[in-house]
Amino acid sequence: MNKFKFFLYLICVSSKVFSQITPEQIYENYYEALGGKERILGINTLTVISKDIARVGYNDKEIEIIDTVTTINYYKRPNKNRIEISTPKIRQLQLIIYNNSKGYFYDSLGNKTSQDSVKNYIFENFVGSRIIEELYYREAGVKSTYAGIEKIGNKKAHKIICELKGIKWYNFYNLRNNLKIRESQFWDGNLPKNTNFSNYKVVEGVKFPFPNYNEDEFKKFSPFFKNLQYTIKINEPIDDEKFRID
């Protein structure tokens, strides 16, 4: 077999291999890379505390406003989620609660808005409020389609297109270690909101992504967060009262 025929043979074999890949296989490899499905399903509550320095904007004299922002994320199986955002001056900057089929946003004045009116509500309530969301895609009715390999930065990744009730987002999983490295959500037009995942660390047997601060990005973009402290607590009791919707 000459070199040209051998090259064509490799292309055909590679194409056949990748055409047989399914989203379910990629998800299973992802669970295994995180620490195994059994360990993940053993997480009944999850608390994530993040303290950051944020460039929150500019005042009327065009001077940057820098503040410390604390975000606390509470998760409780099967689909309860509470997000508290505060600063030293504003005790409740934002509060978001998802509880089963209901979701509400509270502003700093305590005004409540149903998340039904928010474009990404379907995604957040049915998917984003779960611990390792891919585990619940089938139950939620998410359609997953394998879309080949794409380069994210300097990494090659499997791309999966996900759809749920008119909402679309893309997930990317590193070819080398099977870990998720990006989620691209589309709420307005065709511009994606990218969330990148890196700096994975093991917490009680399960890998979680941790902030990976970039000084250049902090200088260029507004708002931008520089992480000061990031804490993950697993299976510590969380009172159901935290998820009560008034």
C-alpha positions in Angstrom: 0.0 0.0 0.0 1.5 3.3 -1.0 1.6 6.4 1.3 -1.3 8.1 -0.4 -3.6 5.1 -0.1 -2.5 4.6 3.5 -3.3 8.2 4.2 -6.8 7.8 2.7 -7.3 4.7 4.7 -6.5 6.5 8.0 -8.9 9.3 7.1 -11.7 6.7 6.4 -11.0 4.8 9.7 -10.9 8.0 11.7 -14.1 9.3 10.1 -15.9 6.0 10.9 -14.7 6.0 14.5 -15.9 9.5 15.2 -19.2 9.0 13.3 -19.9 6.2 15.8 -19.5 8.4 18.8 -22.7 9.2 20.7 -23.4 12.0 23.3 -24.2 9.3 25.8 -20.7 7.8 25.5 -19.1 11.3 26.0 -21.3 11.9 29.0 -20.3 8.5 30.5 -16.6 9.3 30.0 -17.2 12.7 31.6 -18.7 11.1 34.7 -15.8 8.7 34.9 -13.3 11.5 34.6 -15.0 13.4 37.4 -14.7 10.5 39.8 -17.4 8.1 38.7 -21.2 8.2 38.5 -21.7 6.5 41.9 -19.7 9.2 43.7 -21.5 12.0 41.9 -24.9 10.6 42.7 -23.8 10.4 46.3 -23.7 14.2 46.5 -27.0 15.2 47.9 -26.1 18.8 48.8 -23.5 21.1 47.4 -22.5 24.5 48.7 -20.1 26.7 46.6 -18.8 29.9 48.1 -16.9 32.4 46.0 -15.3 35.7 47.1 -14.1 37.9 44.3 -12.8 41.3 43.5 -15.0 42.7 40.7 -14.8 45.7 38.4 -18.5 46.6 38.6 -18.5 49.7 36.4 -17.6 53.4 36.5 -18.9 56.3 38.4 -20.0 59.7 36.9 -16.3 60.8 36.8 -15.3 57.7 34.8 -13.4 56.2 37.7 -13.5 52.5 38.0 -15.7 51.1 40.8 -14.0 48.0 42.4 -15.8 46.0 45.0 -15.7 42.6 46.8 -18.5 40.3 45.7 -19.5 37.2 47.6 -21.6 34.5 45.7 -23.0 31.5 47.5 -24.6 28.7 45.5 -26.7 26.1 47.3 -27.7 22.9 45.5 -30.0 20.2 46.9 -31.2 17.1 45.1 -33.1 16.7 43.0 -33.6 20.3 41.7 -33.3 23.0 44.3 -30.9 25.9 43.8 -30.3 29.1 45.7 -27.9 31.8 44.5 -27.0 34.7 46.9 -24.9 37.6 45.7 -23.8 40.3 48.1 -21.2 43.0 48.7 -20.0 44.6 51.9 -22.4 47.5 51.3 -25.3 45.6 49.9 -26.3 42.6 51.9 -28.6 41.2 49.2 -27.5 42.4 45.8 -29.3 39.6 44.1 -31.1 36.4 45.1 -32.2 33.7 42.8 -34.2 30.7 43.9 -35.2 27.6 41.9 -37.4 25.1 43.6 -38.9 22.3 41.5 -40.9 24.0 38.8 -40.7 27.5 40.2 -38.0 30.1 39.9 -37.8 33.7 41.2 -35.3 36.6 41.1 -35.1 39.1 44.0 -33.3 42.4 43.5 -31.5 44.5 46.1 -34.8 46.2 47.1 -36.5 42.9 47.6 -38.6 43.1 44.4 -39.5 39.7 43.1 -39.7 38.7 39.4 -40.8 35.3 38.1 -38.1 33.7 36.2 -40.7 32.6 33.6 -40.1 35.9 31.9 -36.4 35.4 31.6 -35.2 33.8 28.4 -32.8 31.4 30.0 -35.3 30.3 32.7 -36.0 26.9 31.0 -32.3 26.2 30.9 -31.5 27.2 34.5 -34.6 25.7 36.1 -34.5 22.3 34.3 -30.8 21.9 33.8 -28.6 24.5 35.6 -30.1 23.9 39.0 -28.8 20.3 39.0 -25.6 18.9 40.4 -23.7 17.8 37.2 -26.5 18.7 34.8 -25.8 16.1 32.2 -27.1 13.4 34.5 -30.6 14.8 34.1 -30.7 15.7 30.4 -32.7 12.6 29.5 -35.2 13.1 32.3 -35.6 16.8 31.4 -36.1 16.0 27.7 -32.9 17.5 26.5 -32.0 16.5 22.9 -28.2 15.9 22.5 -26.5 15.7 19.1 -22.9 14.9 18.5 -21.4 17.6 16.3 -17.8 16.5 15.8 -14.5 18.0 17.1 -13.8 21.6 17.6 -10.8 23.5 18.9 -11.2 25.5 22.1 -8.1 27.5 22.6 -5.3 25.0 22.2 -7.4 22.0 23.1 -9.4 19.7 20.9 -12.9 19.0 22.2 -15.9 16.9 21.4 -18.9 19.2 20.7 -22.4 18.4 21.6 -25.4 20.5 20.6 -28.1 20.5 23.3 -31.7 21.7 22.9 -34.7 22.0 25.2 -37.9 23.7 24.4 -36.4 26.1 21.9 -33.3 26.9 24.0 -30.0 25.8 22.6 -26.5 25.5 24.1 -23.2 23.7 23.2 -21.1 21.6 25.5 -17.4 20.9 24.8 -15.4 18.0 26.3 -11.6 17.7 26.2 -10.5 14.8 23.9 -7.5 14.1 26.2 -9.1 13.8 29.6 -12.9 13.8 28.9 -13.5 16.8 31.2 -15.9 19.6 30.2 -14.1 22.7 29.2 -16.8 25.0 27.9 -20.5 25.6 27.8 -21.9 28.1 25.2 -25.4 29.4 25.8 -27.4 31.4 23.3 -30.1 33.7 24.8 -30.1 36.8 22.5 -29.4 36.5 18.8 -26.4 34.3 17.8 -23.8 35.6 20.3 -22.9 32.9 22.8 -22.4 33.4 26.5 -19.3 31.2 27.1 -18.5 29.6 30.5 -15.1 28.0 30.5 -14.1 25.2 32.9 -10.5 24.5 34.0 -8.3 24.1 37.0 -10.1 20.9 38.1 -9.4 19.8 41.7 -10.6 16.8 43.7 -13.0 17.5 46.5 -14.0 14.3 48.5 -13.3 12.1 45.5 -15.0 14.2 42.8 -13.4 16.7 40.5 -14.8 20.3 40.3 -13.6 23.2 38.2 -12.0 26.1 40.1 -11.5 29.7 39.1 -8.4 30.3 36.9 -7.6 34.0 37.2 -6.3 35.9 34.1 -4.7 39.3 34.9 -4.9 40.5 31.2 -8.7 39.7 31.1 -9.2 41.6 34.3 -7.6 44.7 32.8 -9.5 44.5 29.5 -13.0 43.5 30.4 -15.7 45.0 32.6 -17.2 43.6 34.7 -14.6 40.9 35.5 -14.0 38.9 38.6 -10.7 38.1 40.3 -11.2 35.2 42.7 -9.9 35.6 46.2 -11.4 32.5 47.8 -13.3 29.5 46.5 -14.8 26.8 48.8 -16.8 23.7 48.0 -18.7 21.8 50.7 -20.3 18.5 50.0 -23.2 16.9 51.8 -23.4 19.5 54.6 -27.0 19.9 55.8 -29.0 22.7 54.0 -32.4 23.6 55.4 -35.2 23.5 53.0 -36.2 26.9 54.3 -33.4 28.4 52.0 -35.4 27.3 49.0 -38.8 28.7 50.2 -40.4 31.1 47.7 -42.4 33.8 49.4 
